[in-house]
């Protein structure tokens, strides 16, 4: 599906590529939206993550990088007095790690091999990499070893990612093994901040690992409407659009 390959589709571009009318494309997108496969945007659509679909870390690192960088910078500003920090798998959490102050003594707990490699080069950071099976899709560890390690920690702040967030179903991810690690991170942390693009909102994957009310803050980009942000904030977290 083009939307999943490219991250989004534009009505005019699709019409030209397929040699059909714009109205034909809009009609087909409405059908896909009714099936829950895409979510309409102004002039196009973006894919909805599902239980059977997950992009690779390499792919995520090439898409919407300016927006993800702004989100990461805003998340790093909420560090506060935290000393022990969990950083979730994924590209945006990796950018948060890079944005954290280099002159602070921090203990970083992560399942992400790439984040661990970035932070291990810092003089003032102690890095604890969770053990377990490595998923090639995200270059992160999962399964019981990772979960049990996390269960033994009390973490000041957890920076979390998700494949989907909705008011009805909370934070979700496609893989049960990933969901277990995320759920334990949420349980072990005193504070929890979710980061993600506006495209995550309204999307629902297979495994729920947290409720919206458990979050201190949600940081996303400005295409999420102020009205929708307000709906989520009524459940508890501060919603920051950057």
Beta strands, then each sheet from edge to edge (+ up, - down):
strand 1: 9-10
strand 2: 38-41
strand 3: 44-47
strand 4: 84-87
strand 5: 106-110
strand 6: 125-129
strand 7: 133-135
strand 8: 140-142
strand 9: 155-160
strand 10: 164-166
strand 11: 170-173
strand 12: 189-195
strand 13: 207-210
strand 14: 217-220
strand 15: 238-241
sheet 1: 1+ 3- 2+
sheet 2: 6+ 5+ 4+ 9+ 12+ 14+ 15+
sheet 3: 7+ 8-
sheet 4: 10+ 11- 13+
end
